[in-house]
Amino acid sequence: MTLILLLKVVHILAAIVAVGSNVTYAFWLRRAGLDRDRLIFTIEGIRLLDSRIANPAYVLVLLTGLGMVALGAFSFTTGWILAAIALYVALVVVGLAFFSPAIKRQLEEAQRDSTSRAYAAAAARSNLFGIGTLVVVLVIVFLMVTKPF
């Protein structure tokens, strides 16, 4: 097995782990309902999954992707790679600047009163950022698989 092939396998597995983790968040939040204790447990679990599983997997996706380019499998001048990197950078910015604070706020509001308007607004905001980031991730996956330009 060549190093490039090994990097590709790790790249794909890390992408599956990262995206798979993110896809489960809405499911777990729906299961928690509006029960305060369940919500707090679930949101803390989502934050833990994000920080210990999904985000490290996304970093591994970046590193293995850069490794494949550095080893000559692809070029940084290729359109779909440039687009994917730009979208990845945008994801990091949105994640740090918007999604993380939104989910933190959702947790704070759940701890206060999970049936309040403030909680509903915080949940809607984090849901919006979650859906938005997932859509961008799916576009990146599309670019990686189809290599359209």
Buried (B, 14 or more C-beta within 10 A) or exposed (E): EEEBEEBBEBBBBBBEBBBEBBBEBBEBBEEBEBBBEBBBBBBEBBBEBBEEBBBBBBEBBBBBBBBBBEEEBBEEEEEBBBBBBEBBEEBBEBBEEBBBBBBBBBBEBBEEEBEEEBBBEBBEBBBEBBEBBBEBBEEBBEBBEEEEE
